[in-house]
Amino acid sequence: MARTLTKHERLVQIGQTALRDPDGKPYKAVPMYIIVDESAADTVAELSHSEEEPCDDISGLLAAKFKQYMDGMNALERRPI
């Protein structure tokens, strides 16, 4: 969707995403934006107090799962064929 921003609108980056090609190889990550009123632009990107703790919790869980995945991949690489 293409449109021109009005005088009082701004784009605020809210994340990144990377699609995958049919072979599973990731494409280059691209930013994701939302359009916000200029007066609210500074507060949109910040986490509220109630959002901080769940984000910290999920970050720890995802890091632990990724470590488990990497440990499994490393074990497969060391396994004799």
N, CA, C and O atoms as a MOPAC input file, in Angstrom:
PM7 MOZYME 1SCF
protein

 N      0.85200 1    -1.17100 1     0.00000 1
 C      0.00000 1     0.00000 1     0.00000 1
 C      0.89400 1     1.22900 1     0.00000 1
 O      1.79300 1     1.34800 1     0.83200 1
 N      0.65900 1     2.10500 1    -0.89300 1
 C      1.43400 1     3.33900 1    -0.96000 1
 C      0.50400 1     4.51500 1    -0.73600 1
 O     -0.57900 1     4.59200 1    -1.31500 1
 N      0.94000 1     5.42000 1     0.10400 1
 C      0.18900 1     6.65600 1     0.29400 1
 C      1.12600 1     7.71700 1     0.82400 1
 O      2.18000 1     7.40100 1     1.37700 1
 N      0.75900 1     8.95000 1     0.66200 1
 C      1.56500 1    10.07300 1     1.12300 1
 C      1.16400 1    10.41700 1     2.55000 1
 O     -0.02200 1    10.48800 1     2.87400 1
 N      2.16700 1    10.62900 1     3.40300 1
 C      1.88400 1    11.01700 1     4.78300 1
 C      1.37400 1    12.45000 1     4.81500 1
 O      1.81300 1    13.29500 1     4.03600 1
 N      0.44200 1    12.71100 1     5.72500 1
 C     -0.02100 1    14.08400 1     5.90400 1
 C      1.03800 1    14.86100 1     6.67900 1
 O      2.03100 1    14.29700 1     7.14000 1
 N      0.81300 1    16.13700 1     6.81100 1
 C      1.78100 1    17.02600 1     7.46800 1
 C      2.08100 1    16.60100 1     8.90500 1
 O      3.19400 1    16.80700 1     9.39000 1
 N      1.10700 1    16.01200 1     9.58600 1
 C      1.27700 1    15.68800 1    11.00900 1
 C      1.45400 1    14.19300 1    11.27600 1
 O      1.26300 1    13.74500 1    12.40700 1
 N      1.81100 1    13.42500 1    10.26700 1
 C      2.02700 1    11.99700 1    10.44800 1
 C      3.50500 1    11.65700 1    10.31100 1
 O      4.25700 1    12.31100 1     9.58800 1
 N      3.89200 1    10.60800 1    11.03500 1
 C      5.26500 1    10.09800 1    10.94000 1
 C      5.23300 1     8.58000 1    10.87600 1
 O      4.27200 1     7.94400 1    11.30900 1
 N      6.29700 1     8.01100 1    10.33200 1
 C      6.48400 1     6.56300 1    10.36300 1
 C      7.33800 1     6.21700 1    11.57200 1
 O      8.34900 1     6.87100 1    11.83100 1
 N      6.93600 1     5.19300 1    12.31100 1
 C      7.69900 1     4.72100 1    13.46200 1
 C      7.98700 1     3.23900 1    13.24000 1
 O      7.07400 1     2.44500 1    13.01300 1
 N      9.27100 1     2.87500 1    13.30800 1
 C      9.64100 1     1.47300 1    13.12600 1
 C      9.23600 1     0.68000 1    14.35900 1
 O      9.55500 1     1.05700 1    15.48600 1
 N      8.52800 1    -0.42400 1    14.13400 1
 C      8.05300 1    -1.25400 1    15.24700 1
 C      8.68100 1    -2.63900 1    15.25400 1
 O      8.39900 1    -3.44100 1    16.14500 1
 N      9.52200 1    -2.92900 1    14.27800 1
 C     10.16700 1    -4.23300 1    14.24600 1
 C     10.82000 1    -4.48800 1    12.91300 1
 O     10.96100 1    -3.59300 1    12.08000 1
 N     11.21900 1    -5.74200 1    12.72900 1
 C     11.81000 1    -6.19000 1    11.46700 1
 C     11.25300 1    -7.56000 1    11.14000 1
 O     10.82700 1    -8.30100 1    12.02600 1
 N     11.26200 1    -7.88100 1     9.88300 1
 C     10.83500 1    -9.20700 1     9.46200 1
 C     11.70100 1    -9.66400 1     8.30300 1
 O     12.18900 1    -8.85100 1     7.51900 1
 N     11.88300 1   -10.95200 1     8.20500 1
 C     12.64300 1   -11.51700 1     7.09100 1
 C     11.85600 1   -12.68900 1     6.53500 1
 O     11.59300 1   -13.66100 1     7.24200 1
 N     11.48500 1   -12.59400 1     5.27500 1
 C     10.79300 1   -13.69100 1     4.62000 1
 C     11.81000 1   -14.73500 1     4.18600 1
 O     13.01600 1   -14.49400 1     4.24600 1
 N     11.33500 1   -15.87800 1     3.75600 1
 C     12.22900 1   -16.94200 1     3.29100 1
 C     11.89500 1   -17.28500 1     1.84700 1
 O     10.74200 1   -17.21900 1     1.42100 1
 N     12.94100 1   -17.65600 1     1.10100 1
 C     12.70400 1   -18.08500 1    -0.27200 1
 C     12.21600 1   -19.53500 1    -0.24800 1
 O     12.21800 1   -20.15200 1     0.81700 1
 N     11.80300 1   -20.09000 1    -1.37000 1
 C     11.27100 1   -21.46100 1    -1.38200 1
 C     12.24400 1   -22.51100 1    -0.83400 1
 O     11.80700 1   -23.56100 1    -0.36200 1
 N     13.54300 1   -22.24900 1    -0.88800 1
 C     14.52500 1   -23.19800 1    -0.34800 1
 C     14.70200 1   -23.07000 1     1.15800 1
 O     15.41100 1   -23.87500 1     1.76200 1
 N     14.07600 1   -22.08000 1     1.77300 1
 C     14.20400 1   -21.87200 1     3.20600 1
 C     15.25800 1   -20.86700 1     3.59300 1
 O     15.38400 1   -20.53800 1     4.77300 1
 N     16.01500 1   -20.37100 1     2.64400 1
 C     17.05100 1   -19.38200 1     2.92300 1
 C     16.39300 1   -18.02000 1     3.18800 1
 O     15.54800 1   -17.58500 1     2.40600 1
 N     16.77200 1   -17.34300 1     4.28300 1
 C     16.11400 1   -16.07200 1     4.58100 1
 C     16.54000 1   -14.95700 1     3.62800 1
 O     17.70100 1   -14.85800 1     3.23200 1
 N     15.57700 1   -14.13700 1     3.28100 1
 C     15.86900 1   -12.91500 1     2.54500 1
 C     16.40600 1   -11.88700 1     3.52900 1
 O     16.38700 1   -12.11400 1     4.73900 1
 N     16.87500 1   -10.78000 1     3.02800 1
 C     17.35400 1    -9.69600 1     3.87800 1
 C     16.19700 1    -9.17400 1     4.73500 1
 O     15.07700 1    -9.01800 1     4.24800 1
 N     16.47700 1    -8.90600 1     6.01400 1
 C     15.45400 1    -8.37800 1     6.91100 1
 C     15.05500 1    -6.96900 1     6.48600 1
 O     15.88900 1    -6.16400 1     6.07200 1
 N     13.76900 1    -6.69600 1     6.59800 1
 C     13.25700 1    -5.36800 1     6.25100 1
 C     12.49100 1    -4.81400 1     7.44800 1
 O     11.84500 1    -5.56500 1     8.17800 1
 N     12.56300 1    -3.50500 1     7.64500 1
 C     11.85300 1    -2.90700 1     8.78100 1
 C     10.34800 1    -2.86300 1     8.55500 1
 O      9.87800 1    -2.81100 1     7.41800 1
 N      9.60000 1    -2.88400 1     9.65800 1
 C      8.14400 1    -2.72200 1     9.62900 1
 C      7.81100 1    -1.39500 1    10.30000 1
 O      8.38600 1    -1.05600 1    11.33500 1
 N      6.89400 1    -0.65700 1     9.71800 1
 C      6.53600 1     0.66900 1    10.22100 1
 C      5.03300 1     0.77100 1    10.43400 1
 O      4.24500 1     0.05500 1     9.81600 1
 N      4.65900 1     1.68400 1    11.32900 1
 C      3.26300 1     2.09300 1    11.45900 1
 C      3.21500 1     3.59800 1    11.27700 1
 O      4.20800 1     4.29200 1    11.49200 1
 N      2.07100 1     4.09300 1    10.88400 1
 C      1.86800 1     5.53200 1    10.72300 1
 C      1.21800 1     6.03800 1    11.99600 1
 O      0.19100 1     5.51300 1    12.42500 1
 N      1.80900 1     7.05000 1    12.59700 1
 C      1.26400 1     7.62500 1    13.82700 1
 C      1.19600 1     9.13600 1    13.69700 1
 O      1.87400 1     9.74100 1    12.86700 1
 N      0.36300 1     9.72500 1    14.53400 1
 C      0.29900 1    11.17300 1    14.60700 1
 C      1.62700 1    11.67500 1    15.17600 1
 O      2.19700 1    11.04900 1    16.06900 1
 N      2.10200 1    12.76900 1    14.67600 1
 C      3.41100 1    13.30200 1    15.07400 1
 C      3.51200 1    13.51000 1    16.58300 1
 O      4.58100 1    13.31500 1    17.16200 1
 N      2.41100 1    13.90400 1    17.22800 1
 C      2.43800 1    14.16300 1    18.67200 1
 C      2.63100 1    12.88800 1    19.48400 1
 O      3.11000 1    12.95100 1    20.61600 1
 N      2.26700 1    11.73100 1    18.92900 1
 C      2.39200 1    10.46000 1    19.64400 1
 C      3.60800 1     9.65400 1    19.21200 1
 O      3.84800 1     8.57100 1    19.74500 1
 N      4.37100 1    10.15500 1    18.27000 1
 C      5.46800 1     9.38200 1    17.68300 1
 C      6.51700 1     8.96900 1    18.70800 1
 O      7.06000 1     7.86800 1    18.60700 1
 N      6.81700 1     9.80700 1    19.68000 1
 C      7.86400 1     9.48400 1    20.64800 1
 C      7.42500 1     8.43300 1    21.65800 1
 O      8.26800 1     7.72700 1    22.21100 1
 N      6.13700 1     8.31400 1    21.90700 1
 C      5.66700 1     7.36200 1    22.91400 1
 C      5.31900 1     5.99900 1    22.32900 1
 O      5.22500 1     5.02800 1    23.08000 1
 N      5.12600 1     5.89100 1    21.03300 1
 C      4.71200 1     4.62400 1    20.42000 1
 C      5.80300 1     3.57800 1    20.51900 1
 O      5.51300 1     2.41500 1    20.79900 1
 N      7.04000 1     3.95700 1    20.29900 1
 C      8.13900 1     2.99300 1    20.25500 1
 C      8.57700 1     2.51800 1    21.64400 1
 O      9.29100 1     1.52200 1    21.75000 1
 N      8.17100 1     3.19800 1    22.68700 1
 C      8.57800 1     2.82800 1    24.03800 1
 C      7.61000 1     1.79900 1    24.63100 1
 O      6.41300 1     1.82100 1    24.34600 1
 N      8.15000 1     0.89600 1    25.46300 1
 C      7.31000 1    -0.07800 1    26.15200 1
 C      6.70700 1     0.55400 1    27.39600 1
 O      7.36200 1     1.33500 1    28.08600 1
 N      5.46000 1     0.21400 1    27.67400 1
 C      4.86900 1     0.66600 1    28.93100 1
 C      5.39100 1    -0.22500 1    30.05200 1
 O      5.96800 1    -1.28000 1    29.79300 1
 N      5.19200 1     0.19000 1    31.26800 1
 C      5.66300 1    -0.57500 1    32.41900 1
 C      5.06700 1    -1.98500 1    32.41100 1
 O      5.75600 1    -2.95000 1    32.74000 1
 N      3.79300 1    -2.10600 1    32.03800 1
 C      3.14000 1    -3.41400 1    32.03600 1
 C      3.64000 1    -4.31700 1    30.90500 1
 O      3.42500 1    -5.52900 1    30.94900 1
 N      4.30400 1    -3.74600 1    29.89100 1
 C      4.83000 1    -4.54600 1    28.79000 1
 C      6.26200 1    -5.01200 1    29.01900 1
 O      6.69200 1    -5.99000 1    28.40700 1
 N      7.00800 1    -4.33600 1    29.88600 1
 C      8.42100 1    -4.64600 1    30.08300 1
 C      8.64800 1    -6.05100 1    30.63900 1
 O      9.47300 1    -6.79700 1    30.11200 1
 N      7.93500 1    -6.41300 1    31.68500 1
 C      8.15400 1    -7.71300 1    32.32500 1
 C      7.84200 1    -8.88400 1    31.38900 1
 O      8.65400 1    -9.80400 1    31.28200 1
 N      6.68400 1    -8.87800 1    30.70300 1
 C      6.44200 1    -9.99000 1    29.76400 1
 C      7.49200 1   -10.07100 1    28.65400 1
 O      7.85500 1   -11.16800 1    28.23000 1
 N      7.97600 1    -8.93500 1    28.18400 1
 C      9.01000 1    -8.95300 1    27.14300 1
 C     10.30300 1    -9.54400 1    27.68400 1
 O     10.97600 1   -10.30200 1    26.98600 1
 N     10.65500 1    -9.20800 1    28.91100 1
 C     11.84500 1    -9.79500 1    29.52400 1
 C     11.65800 1   -11.30000 1    29.69600 1
 O     12.57600 1   -12.07700 1    29.43700 1
 N     10.45800 1   -11.71300 1    30.13700 1
 C     10.18000 1   -13.13400 1    30.34300 1
 C     10.29200 1   -13.91600 1    29.03800 1
 O     10.94400 1   -14.95900 1    28.99000 1
 N      9.65800 1   -13.41400 1    27.98600 1
 C      9.67100 1   -14.14700 1    26.71300 1
 C     11.07200 1   -14.14400 1    26.11700 1
 O     11.46500 1   -15.11100 1    25.46500 1
 N     11.82200 1   -13.08600 1    26.32700 1
 C     13.19800 1   -13.03500 1    25.81200 1
 C     14.03700 1   -14.14500 1    26.43900 1
 O     14.81100 1   -14.80900 1    25.75000 1
 N     13.88500 1   -14.34100 1    27.73400 1
 C     14.62200 1   -15.40100 1    28.41900 1
 C     14.21200 1   -16.78100 1    27.94500 1
 O     15.05900 1   -17.65500 1    27.75900 1
 N     12.91600 1   -16.98100 1    27.74800 1
 C     12.43200 1   -18.27700 1    27.27400 1
 C     12.92600 1   -18.57200 1    25.85900 1
 O     13.34600 1   -19.69100 1    25.56300 1
 N     12.87200 1   -17.57400 1    24.99400 1
 C     13.33000 1   -17.77400 1    23.62500 1
 C     14.83400 1   -18.01700 1    23.56700 1
 O     15.30100 1   -18.83300 1    22.77200 1
 N     15.58900 1   -17.31700 1    24.39900 1
 C     17.03500 1   -17.53400 1    24.42900 1
 C     17.35500 1   -18.95500 1    24.88600 1
 O     18.24900 1   -19.59400 1    24.33200 1
 N     16.63700 1   -19.45400 1    25.88900 1
 C     16.86000 1   -20.81000 1    26.37900 1
 C     16.50300 1   -21.84000 1    25.30600 1
 O     17.22700 1   -22.82000 1    25.12700 1
 N     15.39800 1   -21.62800 1    24.59400 1
 C     15.00500 1   -22.54700 1    23.52500 1
 C     16.02600 1   -22.52700 1    22.39400 1
 O     16.35100 1   -23.57800 1    21.84100 1
 N     16.53200 1   -21.35700 1    22.04500 1
 C     17.52000 1   -21.27400 1    20.98000 1
 C     18.80500 1   -21.98600 1    21.38700 1
 O     19.43200 1   -22.64700 1    20.56000 1
 N     19.20600 1   -21.85800 1    22.66000 1
 C     20.38600 1   -22.57000 1    23.14700 1
 C     20.16800 1   -24.08300 1    23.05800 1
 O     21.06800 1   -24.82200 1    22.65800 1
 N     18.98300 1   -24.53100 1    23.42800 1
 C     18.65900 1   -25.95100 1    23.34000 1
 C     18.75000 1   -26.41800 1    21.88100 1
 O     19.29300 1   -27.48800 1    21.60500 1
 N     18.23200 1   -25.63300 1    20.96900 1
 C     18.30100 1   -25.96400 1    19.54500 1
 C     19.75000 1   -26.03300 1    19.06500 1
 O     20.13300 1   -26.98100 1    18.38100 1
 N     20.55300 1   -25.03300 1    19.42200 1
 C     21.95000 1   -24.99800 1    18.98600 1
 C     22.74400 1   -26.15400 1    19.58400 1
 O     23.58400 1   -26.73700 1    18.89900 1
 N     22.49700 1   -26.49600 1    20.83900 1
 C     23.16300 1   -27.63900 1    21.45800 1
 C     22.82600 1   -28.92400 1    20.70500 1
 O     23.69800 1   -29.76400 1    20.48400 1
 N     21.56100 1   -29.07500 1    20.31200 1
 C     21.15300 1   -30.25300 1    19.54700 1
 C     21.81100 1   -30.29300 1    18.17300 1
 O     22.23100 1   -31.35600 1    17.71600 1
 N     21.90200 1   -29.14500 1    17.51400 1
 C     22.54100 1   -29.08400 1    16.20000 1
 C     24.03100 1   -29.40000 1    16.32400 1
 O     24.58500 1   -30.11700 1    15.49100 1
 N     24.67300 1   -28.87400 1    17.35200 1
 C     26.10200 1   -29.15300 1    17.55700 1
 C     26.32900 1   -30.63500 1    17.84300 1
 O     27.31800 1   -31.20800 1    17.38600 1
 N     25.42600 1   -31.26000 1    18.59400 1
 C     25.54700 1   -32.68900 1    18.88500 1
 C     25.40800 1   -33.50800 1    17.59900 1
 O     26.10200 1   -34.51100 1    17.43200 1
 N     24.52600 1   -33.09600 1    16.69500 1
 C     24.35100 1   -33.80000 1    15.42000 1
 C     25.61500 1   -33.68800 1    14.56400 1
 O     26.00500 1   -34.64600 1    13.89600 1
 N     26.23500 1   -32.54600 1    14.58500 1
 C     27.45100 1   -32.34000 1    13.79400 1
 C     28.60600 1   -33.19700 1    14.29700 1
 O     29.45100 1   -33.62400 1    13.51100 1
 N     28.64800 1   -33.44900 1    15.60200 1
 C     29.74200 1   -34.23900 1    16.17400 1
 C     29.48500 1   -35.74400 1    16.06100 1
 O     30.39900 1   -36.54100 1    16.27400 1
 N     28.27900 1   -36.13300 1    15.73700 1
 C     27.92600 1   -37.54600 1    15.66500 1
 C     28.59000 1   -38.19300 1    14.44300 1
 O     28.52100 1   -37.65200 1    13.34000 1
 N     29.22600 1   -39.33700 1    14.63800 1
 C     29.85500 1   -40.02200 1    13.48700 1
 C     28.78900 1   -40.56000 1    12.54100 1
 O     27.70300 1   -40.95400 1    12.96500 1
 N     29.11000 1   -40.57000 1    11.28600 1
 C     28.16000 1   -41.05000 1    10.26700 1
 C     28.39500 1   -42.52000 1     9.98700 1
 O     27.70000 1   -43.11100 1     9.16100 1

